[in-house]
Amino acid sequence: MRPTELLQEIRKMRLEESFSIWTKRRITQEEVARMLNVSARTYRRNVDCYHNNGFDGLLDKRLTQVSSHTSSR
């Protein structure tokens, strides 16, 4: 597993766990955001992505895209 894939999986697991805690109303979105070291707005965006696409929607697409720039040197 590449380091970027590992980081994606860790991020996904942390978001999944925090989302579970938040949906049970144990903590607020702001507290979850602080726990994940992101802004409350970023956490709300993550929640929206989750509702639209599931946990796969939380993956950082920048890390999984193949660059179209190729070197011909």
mmCIF file of the N, C-alpha and C atoms, coordinates in Angstrom:
data_MODEL
# 
_entry.id   MODEL 
# 
loop_
_atom_site.group_PDB 
_atom_site.id 
_atom_site.type_symbol 
_atom_site.label_atom_id 
_atom_site.label_alt_id 
_atom_site.label_comp_id 
_atom_site.label_asym_id 
_atom_site.label_entity_id 
_atom_site.label_seq_id 
_atom_site.pdbx_PDB_ins_code 
_atom_site.Cartn_x 
_atom_site.Cartn_y 
_atom_site.Cartn_z 
_atom_site.occupancy 
_atom_site.B_iso_or_equiv 
_atom_site.pdbx_formal_charge 
_atom_site.auth_seq_id 
_atom_site.auth_comp_id 
_atom_site.auth_asym_id 
_atom_site.auth_atom_id 
_atom_site.pdbx_PDB_model_num 
ATOM 1   N N  . MET A 1 1  ? 0.848   -1.171 0.000   1.00 0.00 ? 1  MET A N  1 
ATOM 2   C CA . MET A 1 1  ? 0.000   0.000  0.000   1.00 0.00 ? 1  MET A CA 1 
ATOM 3   C C  . MET A 1 1  ? 0.898   1.240  0.000   1.00 0.00 ? 1  MET A C  1 
ATOM 4   N N  . ARG A 1 2  ? 0.611   2.156  -0.898  1.00 0.00 ? 2  ARG A N  1 
ATOM 5   C CA . ARG A 1 2  ? 1.384   3.385  -0.976  1.00 0.00 ? 2  ARG A CA 1 
ATOM 6   C C  . ARG A 1 2  ? 1.048   4.294  0.203   1.00 0.00 ? 2  ARG A C  1 
ATOM 7   N N  . PRO A 1 3  ? 1.975   5.172  0.574   1.00 0.00 ? 3  PRO A N  1 
ATOM 8   C CA . PRO A 1 3  ? 1.730   6.075  1.706   1.00 0.00 ? 3  PRO A CA 1 
ATOM 9   C C  . PRO A 1 3  ? 0.469   6.926  1.535   1.00 0.00 ? 3  PRO A C  1 
ATOM 10  N N  . THR A 1 4  ? 0.194   7.386  0.313   1.00 0.00 ? 4  THR A N  1 
ATOM 11  C CA . THR A 1 4  ? -1.006  8.198  0.104   1.00 0.00 ? 4  THR A CA 1 
ATOM 12  C C  . THR A 1 4  ? -2.272  7.385  0.332   1.00 0.00 ? 4  THR A C  1 
ATOM 13  N N  . GLU A 1 5  ? -2.250  6.120  -0.085  1.00 0.00 ? 5  GLU A N  1 
ATOM 14  C CA . GLU A 1 5  ? -3.412  5.254  0.140   1.00 0.00 ? 5  GLU A CA 1 
ATOM 15  C C  . GLU A 1 5  ? -3.611  4.999  1.627   1.00 0.00 ? 5  GLU A C  1 
ATOM 16  N N  . LEU A 1 6  ? -2.525  4.815  2.343   1.00 0.00 ? 6  LEU A N  1 
ATOM 17  C CA . LEU A 1 6  ? -2.604  4.607  3.781   1.00 0.00 ? 6  LEU A CA 1 
ATOM 18  C C  . LEU A 1 6  ? -3.193  5.826  4.479   1.00 0.00 ? 6  LEU A C  1 
ATOM 19  N N  . LEU A 1 7  ? -2.730  7.010  4.103   1.00 0.00 ? 7  LEU A N  1 
ATOM 20  C CA . LEU A 1 7  ? -3.262  8.235  4.694   1.00 0.00 ? 7  LEU A CA 1 
ATOM 21  C C  . LEU A 1 7  ? -4.740  8.416  4.371   1.00 0.00 ? 7  LEU A C  1 
ATOM 22  N N  . GLN A 1 8  ? -5.149  8.042  3.158   1.00 0.00 ? 8  GLN A N  1 
ATOM 23  C CA . GLN A 1 8  ? -6.562  8.121  2.786   1.00 0.00 ? 8  GLN A CA 1 
ATOM 24  C C  . GLN A 1 8  ? -7.399  7.213  3.679   1.00 0.00 ? 8  GLN A C  1 
ATOM 25  N N  . GLU A 1 9  ? -6.924  6.011  3.906   1.00 0.00 ? 9  GLU A N  1 
ATOM 26  C CA . GLU A 1 9  ? -7.660  5.058  4.733   1.00 0.00 ? 9  GLU A CA 1 
ATOM 27  C C  . GLU A 1 9  ? -7.747  5.538  6.183   1.00 0.00 ? 9  GLU A C  1 
ATOM 28  N N  . ILE A 1 10 ? -6.668  6.079  6.703   1.00 0.00 ? 10 ILE A N  1 
ATOM 29  C CA . ILE A 1 10 ? -6.684  6.610  8.070   1.00 0.00 ? 10 ILE A CA 1 
ATOM 30  C C  . ILE A 1 10 ? -7.678  7.750  8.182   1.00 0.00 ? 10 ILE A C  1 
ATOM 31  N N  . ARG A 1 11 ? -7.646  8.667  7.212   1.00 0.00 ? 11 ARG A N  1 
ATOM 32  C CA . ARG A 1 11 ? -8.579  9.798  7.206   1.00 0.00 ? 11 ARG A CA 1 
ATOM 33  C C  . ARG A 1 11 ? -10.018 9.300  7.145   1.00 0.00 ? 11 ARG A C  1 
ATOM 34  N N  . LYS A 1 12 ? -10.262 8.320  6.283   1.00 0.00 ? 12 LYS A N  1 
ATOM 35  C CA . LYS A 1 12 ? -11.605 7.754  6.141   1.00 0.00 ? 12 LYS A CA 1 
ATOM 36  C C  . LYS A 1 12 ? -12.076 7.123  7.446   1.00 0.00 ? 12 LYS A C  1 
ATOM 37  N N  . MET A 1 13 ? -11.190 6.375  8.118   1.00 0.00 ? 13 MET A N  1 
ATOM 38  C CA . MET A 1 13 ? -11.550 5.737  9.382   1.00 0.00 ? 13 MET A CA 1 
ATOM 39  C C  . MET A 1 13 ? -11.850 6.775  10.460  1.00 0.00 ? 13 MET A C  1 
ATOM 40  N N  . ARG A 1 14 ? -11.027 7.815  10.542  1.00 0.00 ? 14 ARG A N  1 
ATOM 41  C CA . ARG A 1 14 ? -11.252 8.862  11.543  1.00 0.00 ? 14 ARG A CA 1 
ATOM 42  C C  . ARG A 1 14 ? -12.569 9.584  11.290  1.00 0.00 ? 14 ARG A C  1 
ATOM 43  N N  . LEU A 1 15 ? -12.876 9.881  10.020  1.00 0.00 ? 15 LEU A N  1 
ATOM 44  C CA . LEU A 1 15 ? -14.134 10.536 9.695   1.00 0.00 ? 15 LEU A CA 1 
ATOM 45  C C  . LEU A 1 15 ? -15.323 9.629  9.995   1.00 0.00 ? 15 LEU A C  1 
ATOM 46  N N  . GLU A 1 16 ? -15.183 8.354  9.685   1.00 0.00 ? 16 GLU A N  1 
ATOM 47  C CA . GLU A 1 16 ? -16.259 7.407  9.953   1.00 0.00 ? 16 GLU A CA 1 
ATOM 48  C C  . GLU A 1 16 ? -16.552 7.321  11.453  1.00 0.00 ? 16 GLU A C  1 
ATOM 49  N N  . GLU A 1 17 ? -15.505 7.238  12.249  1.00 0.00 ? 17 GLU A N  1 
ATOM 50  C CA . GLU A 1 17 ? -15.672 7.163  13.702  1.00 0.00 ? 17 GLU A CA 1 
ATOM 51  C C  . GLU A 1 17 ? -16.292 8.441  14.253  1.00 0.00 ? 17 GLU A C  1 
ATOM 52  N N  . SER A 1 18 ? -15.788 9.586  13.817  1.00 0.00 ? 18 SER A N  1 
ATOM 53  C CA . SER A 1 18 ? -16.309 10.856 14.322  1.00 0.00 ? 18 SER A CA 1 
ATOM 54  C C  . SER A 1 18 ? -17.744 11.080 13.865  1.00 0.00 ? 18 SER A C  1 
ATOM 55  N N  . PHE A 1 19 ? -18.064 10.650 12.646  1.00 0.00 ? 19 PHE A N  1 
ATOM 56  C CA . PHE A 1 19 ? -19.432 10.791 12.151  1.00 0.00 ? 19 PHE A CA 1 
ATOM 57  C C  . PHE A 1 19 ? -20.387 9.966  12.991  1.00 0.00 ? 19 PHE A C  1 
ATOM 58  N N  . SER A 1 20 ? -19.957 8.778  13.366  1.00 0.00 ? 20 SER A N  1 
ATOM 59  C CA . SER A 1 20 ? -20.776 7.910  14.210  1.00 0.00 ? 20 SER A CA 1 
ATOM 60  C C  . SER A 1 20 ? -21.050 8.559  15.562  1.00 0.00 ? 20 SER A C  1 
ATOM 61  N N  . ILE A 1 21 ? -20.021 9.136  16.156  1.00 0.00 ? 21 ILE A N  1 
ATOM 62  C CA . ILE A 1 21 ? -20.190 9.803  17.455  1.00 0.00 ? 21 ILE A CA 1 
ATOM 63  C C  . ILE A 1 21 ? -21.122 11.000 17.327  1.00 0.00 ? 21 ILE A C  1 
ATOM 64  N N  . TRP A 1 22 ? -20.943 11.774 16.240  1.00 0.00 ? 22 TRP A N  1 
ATOM 65  C CA . TRP A 1 22 ? -21.761 12.975 16.044  1.00 0.00 ? 22 TRP A CA 1 
ATOM 66  C C  . TRP A 1 22 ? -23.228 12.615 15.812  1.00 0.00 ? 22 TRP A C  1 
ATOM 67  N N  . THR A 1 23 ? -23.490 11.562 15.010  1.00 0.00 ? 23 THR A N  1 
ATOM 68  C CA . THR A 1 23 ? -24.877 11.204 14.728  1.00 0.00 ? 23 THR A CA 1 
ATOM 69  C C  . THR A 1 23 ? -25.601 10.681 15.957  1.00 0.00 ? 23 THR A C  1 
ATOM 70  N N  . LYS A 1 24 ? -24.857 10.166 16.926  1.00 0.00 ? 24 LYS A N  1 
ATOM 71  C CA . LYS A 1 24 ? -25.475 9.725  18.176  1.00 0.00 ? 24 LYS A CA 1 
ATOM 72  C C  . LYS A 1 24 ? -25.686 10.890 19.140  1.00 0.00 ? 24 LYS A C  1 
ATOM 73  N N  . ARG A 1 25 ? -25.344 12.099 18.667  1.00 0.00 ? 25 ARG A N  1 
ATOM 74  C CA . ARG A 1 25 ? -25.525 13.351 19.422  1.00 0.00 ? 25 ARG A CA 1 
ATOM 75  C C  . ARG A 1 25 ? -24.706 13.403 20.705  1.00 0.00 ? 25 ARG A C  1 
ATOM 76  N N  . ARG A 1 26 ? -23.560 12.745 20.690  1.00 0.00 ? 26 ARG A N  1 
ATOM 77  C CA . ARG A 1 26 ? -22.690 12.802 21.871  1.00 0.00 ? 26 ARG A CA 1 
ATOM 78  C C  . ARG A 1 26 ? -21.860 14.076 21.877  1.00 0.00 ? 26 ARG A C  1 
ATOM 79  N N  . ILE A 1 27 ? -21.511 14.570 20.677  1.00 0.00 ? 27 ILE A N  1 
ATOM 80  C CA . ILE A 1 27 ? -20.740 15.805 20.571  1.00 0.00 ? 27 ILE A CA 1 
ATOM 81  C C  . ILE A 1 27 ? -21.272 16.622 19.396  1.00 0.00 ? 27 ILE A C  1 
ATOM 82  N N  . THR A 1 28 ? -20.908 17.893 19.352  1.00 0.00 ? 28 THR A N  1 
ATOM 83  C CA . THR A 1 28 ? -21.364 18.782 18.288  1.00 0.00 ? 28 THR A CA 1 
ATOM 84  C C  . THR A 1 28 ? -20.438 18.700 17.083  1.00 0.00 ? 28 THR A C  1 
ATOM 85  N N  . GLN A 1 29 ? -20.875 19.272 15.970  1.00 0.00 ? 29 GLN A N  1 
ATOM 86  C CA . GLN A 1 29 ? -20.036 19.314 14.775  1.00 0.00 ? 29 GLN A CA 1 
ATOM 87  C C  . GLN A 1 29 ? -18.755 20.099 15.039  1.00 0.00 ? 29 GLN A C  1 
ATOM 88  N N  . GLU A 1 30 ? -18.862 21.164 15.808  1.00 0.00 ? 30 GLU A N  1 
ATOM 89  C CA . GLU A 1 30 ? -17.679 21.962 16.120  1.00 0.00 ? 30 GLU A CA 1 
ATOM 90  C C  . GLU A 1 30 ? -16.656 21.158 16.920  1.00 0.00 ? 30 GLU A C  1 
ATOM 91  N N  . GLU A 1 31 ? -17.149 20.340 17.852  1.00 0.00 ? 31 GLU A N  1 
ATOM 92  C CA . GLU A 1 31 ? -16.245 19.497 18.639  1.00 0.00 ? 31 GLU A CA 1 
ATOM 93  C C  . GLU A 1 31 ? -15.593 18.424 17.769  1.00 0.00 ? 31 GLU A C  1 
ATOM 94  N N  . VAL A 1 32 ? -16.367 17.870 16.846  1.00 0.00 ? 32 VAL A N  1 
ATOM 95  C CA . VAL A 1 32 ? -15.812 16.880 15.928  1.00 0.00 ? 32 VAL A CA 1 
ATOM 96  C C  . VAL A 1 32 ? -14.737 17.528 15.067  1.00 0.00 ? 32 VAL A C  1 
ATOM 97  N N  . ALA A 1 33 ? -15.007 18.727 14.573  1.00 0.00 ? 33 ALA A N  1 
ATOM 98  C CA . ALA A 1 33 ? -14.044 19.442 13.736  1.00 0.00 ? 33 ALA A CA 1 
ATOM 99  C C  . ALA A 1 33 ? -12.739 19.672 14.500  1.00 0.00 ? 33 ALA A C  1 
ATOM 100 N N  . ARG A 1 34 ? -12.843 20.073 15.758  1.00 0.00 ? 34 ARG A N  1 
ATOM 101 C CA . ARG A 1 34 ? -11.639 20.272 16.570  1.00 0.00 ? 34 ARG A CA 1 
ATOM 102 C C  . ARG A 1 34 ? -10.891 18.959 16.773  1.00 0.00 ? 34 ARG A C  1 
ATOM 103 N N  . MET A 1 35 ? -11.629 17.884 16.964  1.00 0.00 ? 35 MET A N  1 
ATOM 104 C CA . MET A 1 35 ? -11.026 16.573 17.159  1.00 0.00 ? 35 MET A CA 1 
ATOM 105 C C  . MET A 1 35 ? -10.251 16.131 15.907  1.00 0.00 ? 35 MET A C  1 
ATOM 106 N N  . LEU A 1 36 ? -10.771 16.479 14.731  1.00 0.00 ? 36 LEU A N  1 
ATOM 107 C CA . LEU A 1 36 ? -10.129 16.107 13.475  1.00 0.00 ? 36 LEU A CA 1 
ATOM 108 C C  . LEU A 1 36 ? -9.121  17.156 13.000  1.00 0.00 ? 36 LEU A C  1 
ATOM 109 N N  . ASN A 1 37 ? -9.037  18.249 13.745  1.00 0.00 ? 37 ASN A N  1 
ATOM 110 C CA . ASN A 1 37 ? -8.120  19.335 13.402  1.00 0.00 ? 37 ASN A CA 1 
ATOM 111 C C  . ASN A 1 37 ? -8.459  19.963 12.051  1.00 0.00 ? 37 ASN A C  1 
ATOM 112 N N  . VAL A 1 38 ? -9.768  20.166 11.818  1.00 0.00 ? 38 VAL A N  1 
ATOM 113 C CA . VAL A 1 38 ? -10.250 20.868 10.632  1.00 0.00 ? 38 VAL A CA 1 
ATOM 114 C C  . VAL A 1 38 ? -11.245 21.922 11.087  1.00 0.00 ? 38 VAL A C  1 
ATOM 115 N N  . SER A 1 39 ? -11.610 22.812 10.184  1.00 0.00 ? 39 SER A N  1 
ATOM 116 C CA . SER A 1 39 ? -12.606 23.830 10.538  1.00 0.00 ? 39 SER A CA 1 
ATOM 117 C C  . SER A 1 39 ? -13.995 23.195 10.562  1.00 0.00 ? 39 SER A C  1 
ATOM 118 N N  . ALA A 1 40 ? -14.921 23.871 11.231  1.00 0.00 ? 40 ALA A N  1 
ATOM 119 C CA . ALA A 1 40 ? -16.293 23.374 11.284  1.00 0.00 ? 40 ALA A CA 1 
ATOM 120 C C  . ALA A 1 40 ? -16.887 23.335 9.879   1.00 0.00 ? 40 ALA A C  1 
ATOM 121 N N  . ARG A 1 41 ? -16.531 24.312 9.044   1.00 0.00 ? 41 ARG A N  1 
ATOM 122 C CA . ARG A 1 41 ? -17.025 24.338 7.668   1.00 0.00 ? 41 ARG A CA 1 
ATOM 123 C C  . ARG A 1 41 ? -16.516 23.128 6.878   1.00 0.00 ? 41 ARG A C  1 
ATOM 124 N N  . THR A 1 42 ? -15.250 22.790 7.044   1.00 0.00 ? 42 THR A N  1 
ATOM 125 C CA . THR A 1 42 ? -14.698 21.622 6.355   1.00 0.00 ? 42 THR A CA 1 
ATOM 126 C C  . THR A 1 42 ? -15.422 20.359 6.795   1.00 0.00 ? 42 THR A C  1 
ATOM 127 N N  . TYR A 1 43 ? -15.715 20.258 8.080   1.00 0.00 ? 43 TYR A N  1 
ATOM 128 C CA . TYR A 1 43 ? -16.433 19.069 8.555   1.00 0.00 ? 43 TYR A CA 1 
ATOM 129 C C  . TYR A 1 43 ? -17.834 19.013 7.950   1.00 0.00 ? 43 TYR A C  1 
ATOM 130 N N  . ARG A 1 44 ? -18.508 20.165 7.868   1.00 0.00 ? 44 ARG A N  1 
ATOM 131 C CA . ARG A 1 44 ? -19.842 20.186 7.250   1.00 0.00 ? 44 ARG A CA 1 
ATOM 132 C C  . ARG A 1 44 ? -19.764 19.765 5.778   1.00 0.00 ? 44 ARG A C  1 
ATOM 133 N N  . ARG A 1 45 ? -18.713 20.195 5.073   1.00 0.00 ? 45 ARG A N  1 
ATOM 134 C CA . ARG A 1 45 ? -18.523 19.757 3.682   1.00 0.00 ? 45 ARG A CA 1 
ATOM 135 C C  . ARG A 1 45 ? -18.342 18.244 3.618   1.00 0.00 ? 45 ARG A C  1 
ATOM 136 N N  . ASN A 1 46 ? -17.579 17.704 4.554   1.00 0.00 ? 46 ASN A N  1 
ATOM 137 C CA . ASN A 1 46 ? -17.385 16.251 4.604   1.00 0.00 ? 46 ASN A CA 1 
ATOM 138 C C  . ASN A 1 46 ? -18.703 15.529 4.842   1.00 0.00 ? 46 ASN A C  1 
ATOM 139 N N  . VAL A 1 47 ? -19.539 16.070 5.716   1.00 0.00 ? 47 VAL A N  1 
ATOM 140 C CA . VAL A 1 47 ? -20.843 15.464 5.985   1.00 0.00 ? 47 VAL A CA 1 
ATOM 141 C C  . VAL A 1 47 ? -21.696 15.492 4.721   1.00 0.00 ? 47 VAL A C  1 
ATOM 142 N N  . ASP A 1 48 ? -21.666 16.614 3.994   1.00 0.00 ? 48 ASP A N  1 
ATOM 143 C CA . ASP A 1 48 ? -22.416 16.708 2.736   1.00 0.00 ? 48 ASP A CA 1 
ATOM 144 C C  . ASP A 1 48 ? -21.918 15.689 1.722   1.00 0.00 ? 48 ASP A C  1 
ATOM 145 N N  . CYS A 1 49 ? -20.599 15.559 1.589   1.00 0.00 ? 49 CYS A N  1 
ATOM 146 C CA . CYS A 1 49 ? -20.025 14.569 0.659   1.00 0.00 ? 49 CYS A CA 1 
ATOM 147 C C  . CYS A 1 49 ? -20.439 13.166 1.058   1.00 0.00 ? 49 CYS A C  1 
ATOM 148 N N  . TYR A 1 50 ? -20.454 12.897 2.350   1.00 0.00 ? 50 TYR A N  1 
ATOM 149 C CA . TYR A 1 50 ? -20.860 11.578 2.826   1.00 0.00 ? 50 TYR A CA 1 
ATOM 150 C C  . TYR A 1 50 ? -22.318 11.294 2.460   1.00 0.00 ? 50 TYR A C  1 
ATOM 151 N N  . HIS A 1 51 ? -23.187 12.271 2.686   1.00 0.00 ? 51 HIS A N  1 
ATOM 152 C CA . HIS A 1 51 ? -24.597 12.060 2.377   1.00 0.00 ? 51 HIS A CA 1 
ATOM 153 C C  . HIS A 1 51 ? -24.821 11.850 0.877   1.00 0.00 ? 51 HIS A C  1 
ATOM 154 N N  . ASN A 1 52 ? -24.017 12.510 0.053   1.00 0.00 ? 52 ASN A N  1 
ATOM 155 C CA . ASN A 1 52 ? -24.189 12.400 -1.400  1.00 0.00 ? 52 ASN A CA 1 
ATOM 156 C C  . ASN A 1 52 ? -23.523 11.156 -1.993  1.00 0.00 ? 52 ASN A C  1 
ATOM 157 N N  . ASN A 1 53 ? -22.376 10.753 -1.442  1.00 0.00 ? 53 ASN A N  1 
ATOM 158 C CA . ASN A 1 53 ? -21.587 9.701  -2.087  1.00 0.00 ? 53 ASN A CA 1 
ATOM 159 C C  . ASN A 1 53 ? -21.110 8.594  -1.151  1.00 0.00 ? 53 ASN A C  1 
ATOM 160 N N  . GLY A 1 54 ? -21.516 8.601  0.092   1.00 0.00 ? 54 GLY A N  1 
ATOM 161 C CA . GLY A 1 54 ? -21.025 7.613  1.039   1.00 0.00 ? 54 GLY A CA 1 
ATOM 162 C C  . GLY A 1 54 ? -19.586 7.917  1.430   1.00 0.00 ? 54 GLY A C  1 
ATOM 163 N N  . PHE A 1 55 ? -18.953 6.983  2.107   1.00 0.00 ? 55 PHE A N  1 
ATOM 164 C CA . PHE A 1 55 ? -17.593 7.233  2.574   1.00 0.00 ? 55 PHE A CA 1 
ATOM 165 C C  . PHE A 1 55 ? -16.587 7.319  1.437   1.00 0.00 ? 55 PHE A C  1 
ATOM 166 N N  . ASP A 1 56 ? -16.898 6.734  0.289   1.00 0.00 ? 56 ASP A N  1 
ATOM 167 C CA . ASP A 1 56 ? -15.998 6.880  -0.848  1.00 0.00 ? 56 ASP A CA 1 
ATOM 168 C C  . ASP A 1 56 ? -15.970 8.322  -1.345  1.00 0.00 ? 56 ASP A C  1 
ATOM 169 N N  . GLY A 1 57 ? -17.010 9.070  -1.077  1.00 0.00 ? 57 GLY A N  1 
ATOM 170 C CA . GLY A 1 57 ? -17.044 10.482 -1.451  1.00 0.00 ? 57 GLY A CA 1 
ATOM 171 C C  . GLY A 1 57 ? -16.104 11.328 -0.615  1.00 0.00 ? 57 GLY A C  1 
ATOM 172 N N  . LEU A 1 58 ? -15.595 10.774 0.473   1.00 0.00 ? 58 LEU A N  1 
ATOM 173 C CA . LEU A 1 58 ? -14.687 11.515 1.340   1.00 0.00 ? 58 LEU A CA 1 
ATOM 174 C C  . LEU A 1 58 ? -13.237 11.422 0.894   1.00 0.00 ? 58 LEU A C  1 
ATOM 175 N N  . LEU A 1 59 ? -12.960 10.560 -0.074  1.00 0.00 ? 59 LEU A N  1 
ATOM 176 C CA . LEU A 1 59 ? -11.587 10.407 -0.531  1.00 0.00 ? 59 LEU A CA 1 
ATOM 177 C C  . LEU A 1 59 ? -11.117 11.674 -1.234  1.00 0.00 ? 59 LEU A C  1 
ATOM 178 N N  . ASP A 1 60 ? -9.873  12.004 -1.026  1.00 0.00 ? 60 ASP A N  1 
ATOM 179 C CA . ASP A 1 60 ? -9.275  13.175 -1.660  1.00 0.00 ? 60 ASP A CA 1 
ATOM 180 C C  . ASP A 1 60 ? -8.943  12.813 -3.097  1.00 0.00 ? 60 ASP A C  1 
ATOM 181 N N  . LYS A 1 61 ? -9.709  13.323 -4.030  1.00 0.00 ? 61 LYS A N  1 
ATOM 182 C CA . LYS A 1 61 ? -9.545  12.966 -5.437  1.00 0.00 ? 61 LYS A CA 1 
ATOM 183 C C  . LYS A 1 61 ? -8.210  13.447 -5.995  1.00 0.00 ? 61 LYS A C  1 
ATOM 184 N N  . ARG A 1 62 ? -7.621  14.467 -5.400  1.00 0.00 ? 62 ARG A N  1 
ATOM 185 C CA . ARG A 1 62 ? -6.332  14.976 -5.880  1.00 0.00 ? 62 ARG A CA 1 
ATOM 186 C C  . ARG A 1 62 ? -5.247  13.917 -5.744  1.00 0.00 ? 62 ARG A C  1 
ATOM 187 N N  . LEU A 1 63 ? -5.353  13.052 -4.752  1.00 0.00 ? 63 LEU A N  1 
ATOM 188 C CA . LEU A 1 63 ? -4.324  12.044 -4.527  1.00 0.00 ? 63 LEU A CA 1 
ATOM 189 C C  . LEU A 1 63 ? -4.511  10.805 -5.396  1.00 0.00 ? 63 LEU A C  1 
ATOM 190 N N  . THR A 1 64 ? -5.695  10.627 -5.961  1.00 0.00 ? 64 THR A N  1 
ATOM 191 C CA . THR A 1 64 ? -5.952  9.425  -6.723  1.00 0.00 ? 64 THR A CA 1 
ATOM 192 C C  . THR A 1 64 ? -5.946  9.660  -8.228  1.00 0.00 ? 64 THR A C  1 
ATOM 193 N N  . GLN A 1 65 ? -5.923  10.917 -8.666  1.00 0.00 ? 65 GLN A N  1 
ATOM 194 C CA . GLN A 1 65 ? -5.910  11.204 -10.087 1.00 0.00 ? 65 GLN A CA 1 
ATOM 195 C C  . GLN A 1 65 ? -4.520  11.018 -10.672 1.00 0.00 ? 65 GLN A C  1 
ATOM 196 N N  . VAL A 1 66 ? -4.479  10.515 -11.875 1.00 0.00 ? 66 VAL A N  1 
ATOM 197 C CA . VAL A 1 66 ? -3.216  10.370 -12.574 1.00 0.00 ? 66 VAL A CA 1 
ATOM 198 C C  . VAL A 1 66 ? -2.939  11.657 -13.316 1.00 0.00 ? 66 VAL A C  1 
ATOM 199 N N  . SER A 1 67 ? -1.743  12.150 -13.194 1.00 0.00 ? 67 SER A N  1 
ATOM 200 C CA . SER A 1 67 ? -1.385  13.400 -13.834 1.00 0.00 ? 67 SER A CA 1 
ATOM 201 C C  . SER A 1 67 ? -1.390  13.244 -15.343 1.00 0.00 ? 67 SER A C  1 
ATOM 202 N N  . SER A 1 68 ? -1.943  14.226 -16.031 1.00 0.00 ? 68 SER A N  1 
ATOM 203 C CA . SER A 1 68 ? -1.944  14.201 -17.496 1.00 0.00 ? 68 SER A CA 1 
ATOM 204 C C  . SER A 1 68 ? -0.639  14.782 -18.032 1.00 0.00 ? 68 SER A C  1 
ATOM 205 N N  . HIS A 1 69 ? 0.157   15.378 -17.165 1.00 0.00 ? 69 HIS A N  1 
ATOM 206 C CA . HIS A 1 69 ? 1.434   15.944 -17.560 1.00 0.00 ? 69 HIS A CA 1 
ATOM 207 C C  . HIS A 1 69 ? 2.487   14.839 -17.556 1.00 0.00 ? 69 HIS A C  1 
ATOM 208 N N  . THR A 1 70 ? 3.009   14.570 -18.701 1.00 0.00 ? 70 THR A N  1 
ATOM 209 C CA . THR A 1 70 ? 4.047   13.539 -18.775 1.00 0.00 ? 70 THR A CA 1 
ATOM 210 C C  . THR A 1 70 ? 5.318   14.163 -19.332 1.00 0.00 ? 70 THR A C  1 
ATOM 211 N N  . SER A 1 71 ? 6.391   13.701 -18.853 1.00 0.00 ? 71 SER A N  1 
ATOM 212 C CA . SER A 1 71 ? 7.690   14.207 -19.294 1.00 0.00 ? 71 SER A CA 1 
ATOM 213 C C  . SER A 1 71 ? 8.169   13.377 -20.471 1.00 0.00 ? 71 SER A C  1 
ATOM 214 N N  . SER A 1 72 ? 8.589   14.052 -21.535 1.00 0.00 ? 72 SER A N  1 
ATOM 215 C CA . SER A 1 72 ? 9.065   13.336 -22.712 1.00 0.00 ? 72 SER A CA 1 
ATOM 216 C C  . SER A 1 72 ? 10.575  13.501 -22.864 1.00 0.00 ? 72 SER A C  1 
ATOM 217 N N  . ARG A 1 73 ? 11.251  13.690 -21.767 1.00 0.00 ? 73 ARG A N  1 
ATOM 218 C CA . ARG A 1 73 ? 12.709  13.869 -21.806 1.00 0.00 ? 73 ARG A CA 1 
ATOM 219 C C  . ARG A 1 73 ? 13.444  12.572 -21.881 1.00 0.00 ? 73 ARG A C  1 
# 
